Amino acid sequence: MKTSQFESVKVAIKQDKTGYILTLSIHPDEVPDEILRDFVGARYQVVMVRLNGVEKPMNRDQEQSSDIVRSAALLCRDLNFYKFLVDAGQLIEPTEEEVTEWLRNELEIGSRSELKTNQQAAKKYSFIYQEFQQWKNLNG
């Protein structure tokens, strides 16, 4: 069995009554001849791996854990989050340091970087973040 390998870029996705339609852009030099010759409607088994910025397969778990740490750091600088904590009676006059300390205490962690490996703290963080987003939608 011969497999086709090529690099492509996701350019669109839409949905119809039969499912999702994924549109990929393939550079002309990368398009396998057999795909060009196959009839429209041919079925394929597809395996895809997203590439990171250095052309290596992306570890999505690692990327998501980094995103949550980054999100928590940004949240501790968000003035709306300060207002949310004041409205919730958690802090009176918050500073970034107080908000960071409040979040670490609330999540029972010593550092926001622990969100990468502590699933319980990550779930608590997601809950706090969702509550904040709901508050922001009502008060923003």
ABEGO torsion letter per residue (X at the ends): XBBBBBBBBBABBBBBAAEBBBBBBBBAAABBAAAAABBBGBBBBBBBBBBBAAGBBBBAAAAAAAAAAAAAAAAAABAAAAAAAAAAGABABBBAAAAAAAAAAAAGBABAAAAAABAAAAAAAAAAAAAAAAAAAAAX
